[in-house]
Amino acid sequence: MSLLVVGSVAYDSVETTAGRRNDALGGSATYFSIASSYFACTSLVAVVGEDFRDEHVELLKTHRVDTSSLERRPGLTFRWSGVYGADVNSRETLDTQLNVFAEFSPKLQPELRSRPYLFLANIDPALQVDVLEQMDVRPKVVALDTMDFWIGGKKDSLTRVVGSVDVLFMDEGEIRSFAGEANLVRAAEAILGLGPTTVVVKRGEHGVLVFRDGSTFAAPAFPLPHVVDPTGAGDSFAGGFLGYLAATDDLSDEGFRRAAILGSVMGSFAVESFSTDRIGSLTQEDVCQRFQAITELSRFAPLRDGESLPWRIED
Amino acid sequence: MSLLVVGSVAYDSVETTAGRRNDALGGSATYFSIASSYFACTSLVAVVGEDFRDEHVELLKTHRVDTSSLERRPGLTFRWSGVYGADVNSRETLDTQLNVFAEFSPKLQPELRSRPYLFLANIDPALQVDVLEQMDVRPKVVALDTMDFWIGGKKDSLTRVVGSVDVLFMDEGEIRSFAGEANLVRAAEAILGLGPTTVVVKRGEHGVLVFRDGSTFAAPAFPLPHVVDPTGAGDSFAGGFLGYLAATDDLSDEGFRRAAILGSVMGSFAVESFSTDRIGSLTQEDVCQRFQAITELSRFAPLRDGESLPWRIED
């Protein structure tokens, strides 16, 4: 089945311990759609400025991302710049220039309004509500990502849209802050009570926890000897996750678990290079090998029927 | 097979968001031996003061921990007090009174010098070397825990003893600091190069990574809705880990993986109460149930022979 993503396309200037890159292709919808496009037909709704380079449109097209709703407007493309420390989990934003993104007000073409899978990437929750309301048919799966900025500044709109989605992606700090609860299990349970069937807690290099009614799944992150640039890891994770669900249309608990592993696969590729260099050049063999490496990473022998653990104390 | 642990027995005063407890039974060797004793015969080498309460000796004996080398000396038992924040990974030490522990200089009784499994809990690395040298027979497995204090202050002694052990337990920050390498994979590889066959990176509520030559295993932590007191989680983890190895004598990669899961089981119980209340009152059923819960937590369908992931891009 096909996927629709609404979010940002940006030029990022990033400095990490591995080096620095200026005005490199980035943005939530970019990483997401490149990751998801390996698995499912993906249409991108976003806005760029007059400076957006043709080679980057071509890159998306090479991935067979539908760019017919990638709007070009007078002005400059959204720009973000930041620095990561030796601890890749810590980042500092140096500058944000919204440019054409400041006026982004997505209007869905009629053919997009019945897409069965929808990803609302990190944008103003009021716009996320608006996009959802433009759908003629309620998608099978609506997923949403957000950030601390909206939790602090637009909690009401965000709570409203969270109540209307199926899958919520948040990082550890965001989930605690949004739920007002320091314990992650109770925070996730509180958010499941608002409406979503699935809460995905992103923990960077510590993997993810997927909370669903009656089932919790821990997907490990793949330990990498060289992390170049963590930018886009979360959106690439979401792209792998929803790409798998849309491609298989398997919404069983089993399907969600595999989706999380494929998310972890795509997130791990995203951080191996600056920009979309690595995530944009994967082969089927690359992806299968890493899926199997994560399988090997988390494999252990469960207790067989009738087998018990060694025990020497009388109860 | 039987286990020997050398470490601290203490009285801890702890404050967490769940409450506070004064002068409660604690110490690395206490948590370790209670956890390991469910699985393997465990002898404890430690020192306590005249104030050490009989009920606590009885508690260890109830677990069939061999306390014949629990030395009682004039003076007071080692005391530690600390406060944990809402983020259970952050703790502040308020006070440390070494008391009789300041003069701790473990002398192994002859019958302990041929124990096949040895755990050197977090004490001065010079003492850890000394204990290892007292062994008449090199144990099958020597494991070691340490802390940032020794990495900063006794790096040379620590490096020497690390080079002589099989299994090293460190937390994320410690492993980075000890190896002088921010990347965890490369830090673990550097330490494997010093001698240990197994480096266990403890990540608290994010689980552990077990690095071995040619094999990496990620064991998740069990997500708990109520964490009461994180004190002792790492030592209880080590107790479950080595207790399993000693009980089964299974030193295959498979054995180490299951050992890590059982470590995770025991660590999860340790944090559910203050002191040893929960870890000290487990049944076989409790432990099996949590082992199975962690199995369920990390379960997903691997690719079957010949199965491929959905794919729509031509390579």
Interface residues (C-beta under 8 A of the other chain):
Chain A: T17 S37 Y38 F39 A40 C41 H63 R64 A86 D87 A182 N183 L184 V185 R186 E189 R203 E205 H206 G207 L209 S215 T216 F217 A218 A219 P220 P223 L224 P225 H226 V227 Y244 A247 T248 E254 R257 R258 A260 I261 L262 T283 Q284 E285 V287 C288 F291 Q292 T295 E296 L297 S298 R299 F300 A301 P302 L303 S308 L309 P310 W311 R312 I313 D315
Chain B: T17 S37 Y38 F39 A40 C41 H63 R64 A86 D87 A182 N183 L184 V185 R186 E189 R203 E205 H206 G207 L209 S215 T216 F217 A218 A219 P220 P223 L224 P225 H226 V227 Y244 A247 T248 E254 R257 R258 A260 I261 L262 T283 Q284 E285 V287 C288 F291 Q292 T295 E296 L297 S298 R299 F300 A301 P302 L303 S308 L309 P310 W311 R312 I313 D315
